[in-house]
């Protein structure tokens, strides 16, 4: 099969990305297939969630894939037990279970020790992963090796697909749109609702919504990158030449454990919050910068990484978490490592950080800078390392209004943030580009 025919098959089944990996002899069903160091493979291959499946001596995570093997006719045989296994002690990711339960798996190529094979993996629009494998000496293997494509996505080479923007094309499309938006100057604050209807936006966080509306991205969209594989992040600055200034909100996941989830947000704010510092009546707040290892002077909570060795920069307990702990040792709120790893990998494989400015007269408006930063190659372990060092931190904006009434109202915003200048701590590559 020629590579052009292979690409055509993957496009027919809805692939939007195509990766290739030359396999080592021990890349097989017994030893599992090595998917690279760190956890970057999670950024490439969508999964059904990360779960802990470990013992104290052997911490591991597993992530089930919707995987199938494709034949030369384009027929797909599901492999219901296919999964990624994350080994934090190394750290590395391996591919497992891809033959078990599959009626038409390429067992002759994937069950034993064979040199020279090439594995192709396509990712479809509906988040399936489709595989094909070719033996040494096959037309496909020979043509692929003749291209001498260097791995750009961890241990994987990425191949362009017809009708799908390549990596370079997606970058140029992104920068072209940012050029257009910069040239617009001041833009009235707006948002696209979940139905794609354009509406005014009149809140301090509308800078991000306005930029997303220009990209035709609705609010509450899926947990996928915003534009051709790029996550779009806006941050406020006072000077467009100082792209490293300001603070960036990375993500806003709700806690998955502790008093917060057991008793609810209202009880949490009543127990660990404080009276509004601006004197607004009948209001309790829970906020402030919480960094690992430092007791917050107002909430008296200390953020801790339970099950993470900061000196070795490794997870030691797959059931561990980022936790807010009281002086008495109570866990006030926690975020399981498995959830944070999944949350980070879904959207942040590559991101563009766009500086913005705002004004309130003649109306709330935003404009966007001529310099942006393109950030690539990250994983959840980098996020934990940044939290451990204090570079990234928890800075919530949770409130309870009409606290003494019979019908108090709550607002939840559990945000993890980082100083703009420290974005380099989260990515292998950060490039400042003039749009």
C-alpha positions in Angstrom: 0.0 0.0 0.0 1.3 3.4 -0.9 1.4 6.1 1.8 -1.1 8.2 -0.3 -3.5 5.2 -0.2 -3.0 4.8 3.5 -3.7 8.5 4.1 -6.9 8.2 2.0 -8.1 5.4 4.2 -7.6 7.3 7.4 -9.4 10.4 5.9 -12.3 8.2 4.9 -12.8 7.0 8.5 -12.7 10.6 9.8 -9.1 11.0 10.9 -8.0 14.5 11.6 -4.5 13.6 12.8 -2.1 10.8 11.7 0.9 9.7 13.6 3.6 7.1 12.9 6.1 5.2 15.2 8.8 2.8 14.1 8.5 -0.1 16.5 11.3 -1.7 18.4 11.5 -5.5 18.6 10.0 -5.5 22.2 7.1 -3.2 21.2 4.5 -6.0 21.3 1.5 -7.3 23.2 3.6 -8.9 25.9 5.9 -6.0 26.7 3.5 -3.3 25.7 4.3 -0.6 23.1 6.4 2.3 24.3 4.6 5.6 23.7 7.3 7.9 25.1 8.7 9.6 28.2 6.6 11.7 30.5 2.8 11.8 29.9 2.8 13.7 26.5 1.1 10.8 24.8 -2.1 11.8 26.6 -2.1 15.0 24.5 -2.1 13.1 21.3 -4.6 10.3 21.9 -8.0 11.0 23.4 -9.1 8.7 26.1 -12.2 8.0 28.3 -10.6 9.3 31.5 -7.6 8.5 33.7 -8.1 6.2 36.6 -5.7 5.0 39.3 -5.0 1.3 39.3 -2.0 0.7 41.5 -0.5 -0.5 44.7 1.7 1.5 47.1 4.8 -0.1 45.5 3.6 0.2 41.9 1.7 3.4 41.3 0.1 3.5 37.8 -2.7 5.1 35.9 -4.8 3.7 33.1 -6.7 5.4 30.4 -9.0 3.4 28.2 -9.0 4.2 24.4 -11.8 3.8 21.8 -9.4 1.9 19.6 -9.7 -0.3 16.5 -7.5 -1.9 13.9 -8.2 -0.9 10.3 -7.8 -3.4 7.4 -6.6 -2.5 3.8 -10.3 -2.3 2.8 -11.1 0.3 5.4 -13.0 -2.0 7.7 -12.4 -1.4 11.4 -12.2 -4.2 14.1 -12.7 -2.8 17.6 -10.1 -3.7 20.2 -12.2 -3.3 23.4 -9.4 -3.7 25.9 -6.9 -1.2 24.4 -5.6 1.3 26.9 -2.7 3.6 27.8 -0.8 2.8 31.0 1.0 5.6 32.7 4.0 4.8 34.8 4.8 7.8 37.0 7.9 6.2 38.6 9.8 6.5 35.3 7.8 8.4 34.0 6.5 7.0 30.7 3.4 5.8 28.8 2.8 2.4 27.2 0.1 1.0 25.0 -1.5 -2.2 26.1 -4.5 -4.6 25.5 -4.7 -3.8 21.8 -5.0 -7.5 20.7 -7.3 -8.9 23.4 -10.9 -9.3 22.4 -10.3 -8.1 18.8 -11.6 -10.3 16.1 -9.3 -9.1 13.4 -6.2 -7.9 15.2 -2.8 -8.1 13.4 -1.5 -10.6 15.9 1.2 -11.9 13.5 2.9 -8.5 13.6 2.1 -7.3 17.2 2.4 -10.5 19.4 6.0 -11.3 18.9 9.5 -9.8 18.6 9.9 -8.4 15.1 12.2 -5.6 13.9 11.4 -2.9 11.4 7.7 -2.5 11.7 5.8 0.8 11.4 2.7 1.6 13.5 0.3 4.2 12.2 -2.3 5.7 14.5 -5.1 8.0 13.3 -7.2 10.2 15.6 -10.8 10.8 14.3 -13.2 13.6 14.8 -15.2 11.6 17.3 -12.1 10.8 19.4 -11.5 7.3 18.2 -7.9 6.0 17.7 -7.5 3.8 14.6 -4.4 1.7 14.0 -2.6 0.0 11.1 0.8 -1.8 11.3 3.2 -2.8 8.4 6.1 -5.2 8.4 9.7 -4.4 7.5 10.1 -4.6 3.7 6.5 -3.7 2.9 5.9 -1.0 0.4 4.5 1.3 3.1 7.4 0.8 5.5 10.0 1.5 2.7 8.2 4.6 1.5 7.8 5.9 5.1 11.4 5.5 6.0 12.5 7.1 2.7 10.8 10.3 3.9 13.1 10.4 7.0 10.5 12.3 9.1 11.8 13.2 12.5 9.5 12.7 15.5 7.9 16.0 16.5 5.2 14.7 18.9 7.2 12.8 21.5 8.3 9.6 19.9 5.8 10.0 17.1 6.2 11.5 13.6 3.2 13.4 12.4 2.0 13.0 8.8 0.0 15.5 6.9 -3.5 14.4 5.7 -5.3 15.6 2.6 -7.9 18.3 3.3 -6.7 18.6 7.0 -4.5 21.5 7.9 -0.9 20.4 8.7 0.9 21.5 11.8 2.4 24.4 9.9 -0.8 25.3 8.2 -2.7 25.4 11.5 -0.1 27.7 12.9 -0.4 30.0 9.9 -4.2 30.0 10.1 -4.0 30.9 13.8 -1.6 33.7 13.3 -3.6 35.0 10.4 -6.7 35.2 12.5 -4.8 36.9 15.3 -3.5 39.4 12.8 -7.0 40.2 11.7 -8.3 40.6 15.2 -5.4 42.8 16.2 -6.1 45.0 13.2 -9.7 45.5 14.3 -8.5 47.7 17.2 -11.2 48.2 19.9 -13.9 45.5 19.9 -17.2 45.7 21.7 -17.3 43.1 24.5 -19.3 40.1 23.5 -19.8 36.3 23.7 -21.2 33.5 21.7 -23.6 31.5 23.9 -23.7 27.7 23.8 -26.1 27.9 20.8 -23.8 30.1 18.8 -25.9 33.2 19.3 -23.9 36.5 19.7 -24.7 38.4 22.9 -23.2 41.4 24.8 -20.8 40.6 27.7 -20.5 42.9 30.6 -18.1 41.3 33.2 -14.4 41.6 34.0 -13.7 38.1 32.4 -15.2 39.1 29.0 -11.7 39.6 27.4 -11.5 35.8 26.8 -15.1 35.5 25.7 -14.7 38.4 23.2 -11.6 36.8 21.7 -13.2 33.4 21.4 -16.3 35.0 19.8 -14.0 36.4 17.1 -12.8 32.9 16.5 -16.5 31.7 16.5 -16.0 29.6 19.6 -19.2 29.3 21.7 -19.1 29.4 25.5 -19.2 26.0 27.3 -17.7 24.3 24.2 -16.2 20.8 24.4 -13.0 20.1 26.4 -11.0 20.2 23.2 -8.5 22.8 21.9 -10.3 25.8 20.5 -8.9 26.3 17.0 -7.2 23.7 14.7 -5.6 22.1 17.7 -4.6 25.3 19.5 -6.0 26.4 22.9 -6.6 30.2 23.0 -5.8 31.9 26.2 -6.2 35.7 26.8 -4.5 37.7 29.5 -4.6 41.4 30.5 -1.5 43.6 30.1 -0.9 47.4 30.4 1.7 47.4 27.6 1.5 45.2 24.5 5.3 45.0 24.3 5.4 43.3 27.7 3.8 40.0 26.9 5.3 38.4 30.0 3.3 40.7 32.3 0.1 39.9 34.2 -1.4 36.7 35.5 -3.0 33.8 33.5 -5.9 31.6 34.6 -4.9 28.1 33.5 -8.0 26.1 34.4 -11.0 26.1 36.7 -11.7 22.4 37.8 -14.0 21.8 40.7 -12.6 19.9 43.7 -13.2 16.1 43.6 -12.7 15.4 47.3 -12.6 16.8 50.9 -15.1 18.8 52.9 -16.0 20.8 49.8 -17.5 17.9 48.0 -18.8 16.1 51.1 -20.7 19.0 52.6 -21.1 21.4 49.7 -19.8 24.8 48.7 -22.0 26.7 51.1 -20.8 24.8 54.1 -17.2 25.1 52.8 -17.4 28.9 52.6 -19.0 29.2 56.0 -16.3 27.0 57.6 -13.2 28.2 55.8 -14.2 31.6 54.3 -14.3 35.1 55.8 -16.4 38.2 55.8 -16.1 40.4 52.6 -13.0 42.6 53.0 -14.7 45.5 51.0 -17.5 45.6 53.5 -20.3 44.3 51.3 -23.0 43.2 53.7 -24.0 39.7 54.3 -21.3 38.2 52.1 -18.7 35.6 52.8 -15.7 35.0 50.5 -13.1 32.3 50.0 -10.1 33.5 48.0 -6.5 34.4 48.0 -3.3 32.9 46.6 -2.6 29.5 48.0 0.8 28.0 47.3 2.2 24.6 48.1 3.7 24.4 51.6 2.5 27.9 52.7 -0.3 28.4 55.2 -2.7 31.1 53.9 -3.0 33.8 56.6 -6.8 34.3 56.1 -8.1 30.9 55.3 -5.5 29.0 57.5 -5.3 26.4 54.8 -2.1 25.0 53.3 -1.9 23.6 49.8 -0.1 20.2 49.7 0.7 17.7 47.0 -0.3 14.4 48.6 1.6 11.5 46.9 4.1 13.6 45.0 7.9 13.7 45.6 9.0 17.3 44.9 12.7 16.4 45.0 12.4 13.7 42.4 9.5 15.4 40.6 7.5 12.2 40.5 4.1 10.9 41.6 4.6 8.3 44.3 0.9 7.5 44.9 -1.5 7.3 41.9 -4.4 8.0 44.4 -2.7 11.2 45.4 -4.1 14.7 45.1 -3.6 18.4 45.3 -5.2 19.2 48.7 -6.0 22.2 50.9 -5.4 21.1 54.5 -6.4 22.8 57.7 -4.2 23.3 60.7 -6.0 20.3 62.4 -5.1 18.1 59.3 -8.6 18.1 57.8 -8.7 18.0 54.0 -10.9 21.0 53.1 -10.8 20.4 49.3 -8.8 18.2 47.0 -8.2 17.5 43.3 -7.3 13.9 42.4 -4.1 13.7 40.3 -6.0 11.5 37.8 -8.5 14.3 37.1 -5.9 17.0 36.9 -3.8 15.0 34.4 -6.8 14.4 32.2 -8.0 18.0 32.5 -4.6 19.4 31.5 -4.0 17.0 28.7 -7.3 17.5 26.9 -6.8 21.1 26.0 -3.3 22.3 26.6 -1.0 20.3 24.3 -0.4 23.5 22.4 -1.7 26.9 23.4 -1.5 30.5 22.2 -1.3 33.2 24.9 -2.7 36.5 23.7 -2.3 39.8 25.6 -5.3 42.1 25.8 -6.3 45.6 27.0 -9.7 46.9 28.0 -11.6 50.1 28.5 -15.1 51.0 29.8 -15.7 54.1 27.8 -17.6 54.6 25.5 -18.5 51.0 26.4 -16.7 47.8 27.6 -14.3 47.1 24.8 -11.1 45.0 24.2 -8.2 45.1 21.9 -5.5 42.4 21.4 -1.8 42.7 21.0 0.6 42.4 18.1 2.8 39.9 19.9 1.6 36.5 21.1 3.3 33.4 22.6 3.0 30.0 21.1 3.5 27.3 23.8 4.0 23.6 22.9 4.9 20.2 24.5 3.5 19.9 28.0 2.0 17.3 30.2 0.4 17.0 33.6 3.7 16.3 35.3 4.9 19.7 34.4 1.8 21.2 36.0 2.5 19.4 39.2 6.1 20.5 39.2 5.0 24.1 38.7 2.6 23.8 41.6 5.3 22.2 43.8 7.7 25.1 43.1 5.1 27.7 43.8 5.2 28.9 40.1 1.6 27.9 39.7 -1.0 28.3 42.5 -4.6 28.1 43.5 -6.4 31.5 43.5 -10.1 30.9 43.9 -13.0 33.4 43.7 -15.7 31.7 45.7 -18.5 33.7 47.4 -21.6 33.3 49.4 -24.1 36.2 49.2 -27.2 36.8 51.4 -25.4 34.5 53.8 -27.9 35.1 56.7 -31.0 34.7 54.6 -33.0 31.6 54.0 -31.9 31.5 50.4 -28.2 32.3 50.2 -26.6 32.2 46.7 -23.1 30.8 45.9 -20.7 31.4 43.1 -18.0 28.8 42.4 -14.7 29.6 40.8 -11.8 27.3 41.7 -9.0 28.6 39.5 -5.4 27.6 39.1 -3.2 30.4 37.9 0.3 31.3 37.0 2.3 34.5 36.5 2.6 35.2 32.8 6.4 35.2 33.0 6.4 31.7 34.3 4.5 30.0 31.4 7.9 28.6 30.4 7.7 26.3 33.4 4.8 24.5 31.8 6.0 23.9 28.3 9.1 22.6 26.5 8.8 25.4 24.0 7.5 29.0 24.3 8.0 31.2 21.3 7.1 34.9 21.1 5.7 35.7 17.6 4.8 39.0 15.9 1.4 38.6 14.3 
